Amino acid sequence: MRPRLGDWWSPVQIRPPRPIPDRLLADRLPQRAASDERKGAQRRLPSGLTDPTQGTALTWPVISMKIIPMTVSATRIPLLLLHNGPPVRRVPLALARRFFQICTSASAGAVGEAGLTPLEFAVMAYLNQYDGEPDLDQTALAARLGVDRNTTSLLVGNLESKGLLERRVSSSDRRLRLLRLTHAGEDLFADVNPRAIEVQERILDGLEPRERDVLMDLLVRVIEANPALARPGAGRRRRRVNGRAA
């Protein structure tokens, strides 16, 4: 059994040492004191402890194995025991991860029949003519999706190979490639979008209509309050090159 943080003994000390019998202690301490005195050693003791030669009950072996407990926050994170599903910690990260899993699974079921992944459908949602932003460049699209530019390039390439998306050169900057859906892409989006919206709304069936609006408003406020943290790749391990973090 591993000792708890803050216990008397060091984490690597599983069992406390056997106490030194008083008979042996009485023999050892005067010998050590005489040896130190001969060497002219200046003993520095922790505050509140007396010299072991003066009859203290604590021995030096015990003092050396005693550790000062680390400062631990008194806050305990509650573990939510859900009616359905495994327990989850009541902190934003754990709840957001579980909520993201629910949303992604629901979306995958709705768009998968059309041969799309949730992220591919998200690209179409941002670029469609009905309520999207046609002619975005790839960098702007990556920022909206919350993924890196390499992932965005793969998504765009997949949709382009399916004939659902096209790129064209910007008239104002020929280095930019603007993205928009093809006619086939617009038709497919118009067909799949109602089902995708329906499953997203079904996720919130456990809330009253007013509660749904409050939840969405609160999520928007949290996102707007933390713009610097909304960056792709956060939390991933940094790639190592020649033993060094790249």
Secondary structure, DSSP 8 states (H G I E B T S, - for coil): ----TT-SS-TT--S------HHHHHHHHHHHHHHHHHHT------TT---GGGT-SS-HHHHHH--------S----EE--SSSS-EESSHHHHHHHHHHHHHHHHHHHHGGGT--HHHHHHHHHH-TTTS-TTEEHHHHHHHHTS-HHHHHHHHHHHHHTTSEEEEE-SS-TT-EEEEE-HHHHHHHHHHHHHHHHHHHHHTTTS-HHHHHHHHHHHHHHHHH-GGG--TTTTS---EETTEE-
